């Protein structure tokens, strides 16, 4: 299994150019208008799901504004072999405190195939090494066993039971720059 290096935070995210990230299997890139039709069923903003192309487009416009304001970064997850979008992931709050809430969602036909593990590893490395996050956390429902298994496989630890049947996980990092978890 890949190990995640947990460095001491180094630098803040620069907002001049949107950071696209490439891995062996997947890439994380900025969503464009042409992607909207393919991701309507997984388009959410403030826990509200888009039902139409217009709603998804408006949500993406707000997500883009949040990025420009330095409040979030949201990527499309792209299969490198097919160049198809398979899901989305990103950091959605907490930058002002050196932290980031990592969220993700896959289109149903791509679940259980390792896409999200690859995407989360890329996003985690970016959060730690580029943004310089001191803390990464994620929230899911108690019933989402796939998300819980994924988070635990990526060295997240449950830290809190929240309202509305949700639970919070946090990535546990060692304090040394040279160690891995």
TORKOL-4160 file (C-alpha; in steps of 0.2 Angstrom, whole numbers, padded with zeros to 4 digits, m for minus):
181
<pt num="1" X="0000" Y="0000" Z="0000"/>
<pt num="2" X="0006" Y="0018" Z="m0003"/>
<pt num="3" X="0011" Y="0027" Z="0012"/>
<pt num="4" X="0007" Y="0046" Z="0015"/>
<pt num="5" X="0021" Y="0057" Z="0020"/>
<pt num="6" X="0015" Y="0069" Z="0033"/>
<pt num="7" X="0027" Y="0085" Z="0032"/>
<pt num="8" X="0027" Y="0100" Z="0043"/>
<pt num="9" X="0016" Y="0113" Z="0034"/>
<pt num="10" X="0027" Y="0122" Z="0022"/>
<pt num="11" X="0018" Y="0135" Z="0010"/>
<pt num="12" X="0001" Y="0141" Z="0006"/>
<pt num="13" X="m0009" Y="0137" Z="m0009"/>
<pt num="14" X="m0005" Y="0149" Z="m0023"/>
<pt num="15" X="m0021" Y="0154" Z="m0033"/>
<pt num="16" X="m0013" Y="0160" Z="m0049"/>
<pt num="17" X="m0016" Y="0144" Z="m0059"/>
<pt num="18" X="m0028" Y="0130" Z="m0055"/>
<pt num="19" X="m0017" Y="0115" Z="m0050"/>
<pt num="20" X="m0020" Y="0100" Z="m0060"/>
<pt num="21" X="m0012" Y="0084" Z="m0053"/>
<pt num="22" X="m0008" Y="0068" Z="m0062"/>
<pt num="23" X="m0005" Y="0051" Z="m0056"/>
<pt num="24" X="m0002" Y="0034" Z="m0064"/>
<pt num="25" X="m0021" Y="0029" Z="m0065"/>
<pt num="26" X="m0030" Y="0045" Z="m0063"/>
<pt num="27" X="m0028" Y="0064" Z="m0064"/>
<pt num="28" X="m0037" Y="0078" Z="m0054"/>
<pt num="29" X="m0041" Y="0093" Z="m0065"/>
<pt num="30" X="m0052" Y="0108" Z="m0064"/>
<pt num="31" X="m0070" Y="0105" Z="m0070"/>
<pt num="32" X="m0076" Y="0113" Z="m0085"/>
<pt num="33" X="m0093" Y="0117" Z="m0092"/>
<pt num="34" X="m0092" Y="0102" Z="m0104"/>
<pt num="35" X="m0091" Y="0090" Z="m0088"/>
<pt num="36" X="m0107" Y="0096" Z="m0080"/>
<pt num="37" X="m0119" Y="0084" Z="m0090"/>
<pt num="38" X="m0108" Y="0069" Z="m0085"/>
<pt num="39" X="m0109" Y="0074" Z="m0066"/>
<pt num="40" X="m0126" Y="0080" Z="m0063"/>
<pt num="41" X="m0130" Y="0065" Z="m0052"/>
<pt num="42" X="m0115" Y="0069" Z="m0041"/>
<pt num="43" X="m0116" Y="0088" Z="m0041"/>
<pt num="44" X="m0119" Y="0094" Z="m0024"/>
<pt num="45" X="m0117" Y="0111" Z="m0015"/>
<pt num="46" X="m0120" Y="0113" Z="0004"/>
<pt num="47" X="m0127" Y="0095" Z="0004"/>
<pt num="48" X="m0140" Y="0100" Z="m0009"/>
<pt num="49" X="m0140" Y="0089" Z="m0025"/>
<pt num="50" X="m0142" Y="0096" Z="m0042"/>
<pt num="51" X="m0157" Y="0090" Z="m0052"/>
<pt num="52" X="m0154" Y="0099" Z="m0069"/>
<pt num="53" X="m0140" Y="0105" Z="m0079"/>
<pt num="54" X="m0144" Y="0122" Z="m0074"/>
<pt num="55" X="m0143" Y="0118" Z="m0056"/>
<pt num="56" X="m0127" Y="0109" Z="m0058"/>
<pt num="57" X="m0120" Y="0123" Z="m0068"/>
<pt num="58" X="m0124" Y="0136" Z="m0055"/>
<pt num="59" X="m0117" Y="0125" Z="m0041"/>
<pt num="60" X="m0101" Y="0124" Z="m0051"/>
<pt num="61" X="m0100" Y="0142" Z="m0053"/>
<pt num="62" X="m0102" Y="0144" Z="m0034"/>
<pt num="63" X="m0088" Y="0131" Z="m0032"/>
<pt num="64" X="m0077" Y="0141" Z="m0044"/>
<pt num="65" X="m0080" Y="0157" Z="m0034"/>
<pt num="66" X="m0076" Y="0148" Z="m0018"/>
<pt num="67" X="m0059" Y="0143" Z="m0026"/>
<pt num="68" X="m0056" Y="0161" Z="m0032"/>
<pt num="69" X="m0059" Y="0167" Z="m0014"/>
<pt num="70" X="m0047" Y="0154" Z="m0007"/>
<pt num="71" X="m0061" Y="0144" Z="0002"/>
<pt num="72" X="m0060" Y="0127" Z="m0007"/>
<pt num="73" X="m0052" Y="0118" Z="m0021"/>
<pt num="74" X="m0063" Y="0105" Z="m0031"/>
<pt num="75" X="m0056" Y="0093" Z="m0044"/>
<pt num="76" X="m0064" Y="0082" Z="m0057"/>
<pt num="77" X="m0057" Y="0064" Z="m0056"/>
<pt num="78" X="m0052" Y="0058" Z="m0073"/>
<pt num="79" X="m0048" Y="0041" Z="m0079"/>
<pt num="80" X="m0031" Y="0043" Z="m0088"/>
<pt num="81" X="m0035" Y="0028" Z="m0100"/>
<pt num="82" X="m0052" Y="0034" Z="m0106"/>
<pt num="83" X="m0051" Y="0053" Z="m0101"/>
<pt num="84" X="m0068" Y="0051" Z="m0094"/>
<pt num="85" X="m0073" Y="0059" Z="m0078"/>
<pt num="86" X="m0077" Y="0047" Z="m0064"/>
<pt num="87" X="m0080" Y="0058" Z="m0049"/>
<pt num="88" X="m0075" Y="0073" Z="m0039"/>
<pt num="89" X="m0065" Y="0077" Z="m0024"/>
<pt num="90" X="m0058" Y="0092" Z="m0015"/>
<pt num="91" X="m0055" Y="0102" Z="0000"/>
<pt num="92" X="m0070" Y="0112" Z="0006"/>
<pt num="93" X="m0066" Y="0122" Z="0021"/>
<pt num="94" X="m0054" Y="0126" Z="0035"/>
<pt num="95" X="m0039" Y="0134" Z="0025"/>
<pt num="96" X="m0039" Y="0149" Z="0037"/>
<pt num="97" X="m0035" Y="0137" Z="0051"/>
<pt num="98" X="m0022" Y="0127" Z="0042"/>
<pt num="99" X="m0034" Y="0113" Z="0039"/>
<pt num="100" X="m0045" Y="0106" Z="0026"/>
<pt num="101" X="m0060" Y="0095" Z="0025"/>
<pt num="102" X="m0058" Y="0082" Z="0011"/>
<pt num="103" X="m0073" Y="0076" Z="0002"/>
<pt num="104" X="m0076" Y="0065" Z="m0013"/>
<pt num="105" X="m0089" Y="0056" Z="m0023"/>
<pt num="106" X="m0089" Y="0044" Z="m0037"/>
<pt num="107" X="m0101" Y="0040" Z="m0051"/>
<pt num="108" X="m0110" Y="0024" Z="m0047"/>
<pt num="109" X="m0103" Y="0014" Z="m0061"/>
<pt num="110" X="m0085" Y="0018" Z="m0055"/>
<pt num="111" X="m0087" Y="0013" Z="m0037"/>
<pt num="112" X="m0077" Y="m0001" Z="m0030"/>
<pt num="113" X="m0063" Y="0000" Z="m0043"/>
<pt num="114" X="m0049" Y="0009" Z="m0034"/>
<pt num="115" X="m0052" Y="0026" Z="m0042"/>
<pt num="116" X="m0056" Y="0035" Z="m0025"/>
<pt num="117" X="m0041" Y="0028" Z="m0016"/>
<pt num="118" X="m0030" Y="0035" Z="m0030"/>
<pt num="119" X="m0039" Y="0052" Z="m0030"/>
<pt num="120" X="m0038" Y="0053" Z="m0011"/>
<pt num="121" X="m0020" Y="0049" Z="m0011"/>
<pt num="122" X="m0016" Y="0063" Z="m0024"/>
<pt num="123" X="m0027" Y="0075" Z="m0014"/>
<pt num="124" X="m0019" Y="0071" Z="0002"/>
<pt num="125" X="m0002" Y="0073" Z="m0004"/>
<pt num="126" X="m0007" Y="0090" Z="m0012"/>
<pt num="127" X="m0015" Y="0096" Z="0004"/>
<pt num="128" X="0001" Y="0092" Z="0014"/>
<pt num="129" X="0015" Y="0096" Z="0002"/>
<pt num="130" X="0008" Y="0111" Z="m0008"/>
<pt num="131" X="m0006" Y="0119" Z="0003"/>
<pt num="132" X="0004" Y="0115" Z="0019"/>
<pt num="133" X="m0011" Y="0109" Z="0029"/>
<pt num="134" X="m0009" Y="0104" Z="0047"/>
<pt num="135" X="m0025" Y="0094" Z="0048"/>
<pt num="136" X="m0035" Y="0085" Z="0036"/>
<pt num="137" X="m0052" Y="0078" Z="0040"/>
<pt num="138" X="m0067" Y="0070" Z="0032"/>
<pt num="139" X="m0086" Y="0068" Z="0037"/>
<pt num="140" X="m0097" Y="0054" Z="0032"/>
<pt num="141" X="m0113" Y="0045" Z="0038"/>
<pt num="142" X="m0112" Y="0030" Z="0049"/>
<pt num="143" X="m0121" Y="0020" Z="0035"/>
<pt num="144" X="m0107" Y="0023" Z="0022"/>
<pt num="145" X="m0097" Y="0008" Z="0025"/>
<pt num="146" X="m0087" Y="0010" Z="0009"/>
<pt num="147" X="m0081" Y="0028" Z="0014"/>
<pt num="148" X="m0077" Y="0022" Z="0032"/>
<pt num="149" X="m0066" Y="0008" Z="0025"/>
<pt num="150" X="m0058" Y="0020" Z="0013"/>
<pt num="151" X="m0054" Y="0032" Z="0026"/>
<pt num="152" X="m0047" Y="0019" Z="0038"/>
<pt num="153" X="m0037" Y="0011" Z="0024"/>
<pt num="154" X="m0029" Y="0029" Z="0021"/>
<pt num="155" X="m0024" Y="0031" Z="0039"/>
<pt num="156" X="m0039" Y="0041" Z="0045"/>
<pt num="157" X="m0045" Y="0039" Z="0063"/>
<pt num="158" X="m0063" Y="0042" Z="0069"/>
<pt num="159" X="m0062" Y="0056" Z="0081"/>
<pt num="160" X="m0081" Y="0061" Z="0084"/>
<pt num="161" X="m0099" Y="0057" Z="0082"/>
<pt num="162" X="m0108" Y="0071" Z="0075"/>
<pt num="163" X="m0126" Y="0076" Z="0073"/>
<pt num="164" X="m0137" Y="0069" Z="0059"/>
<pt num="165" X="m0129" Y="0052" Z="0060"/>
<pt num="166" X="m0112" Y="0058" Z="0054"/>
<pt num="167" X="m0095" Y="0054" Z="0060"/>
<pt num="168" X="m0079" Y="0064" Z="0058"/>
<pt num="169" X="m0062" Y="0056" Z="0053"/>
<pt num="170" X="m0045" Y="0064" Z="0054"/>
<pt num="171" X="m0029" Y="0059" Z="0045"/>
<pt num="172" X="m0016" Y="0055" Z="0058"/>
<pt num="173" X="0001" Y="0062" Z="0054"/>
<pt num="174" X="0018" Y="0059" Z="0062"/>
<pt num="175" X="0026" Y="0075" Z="0068"/>
<pt num="176" X="0043" Y="0072" Z="0058"/>
<pt num="177" X="0046" Y="0078" Z="0041"/>
<pt num="178" X="0055" Y="0062" Z="0036"/>
<pt num="179" X="0043" Y="0049" Z="0043"/>
<pt num="180" X="0028" Y="0041" Z="0034"/>
<pt num="181" X="0012" Y="0034" Z="0041"/>
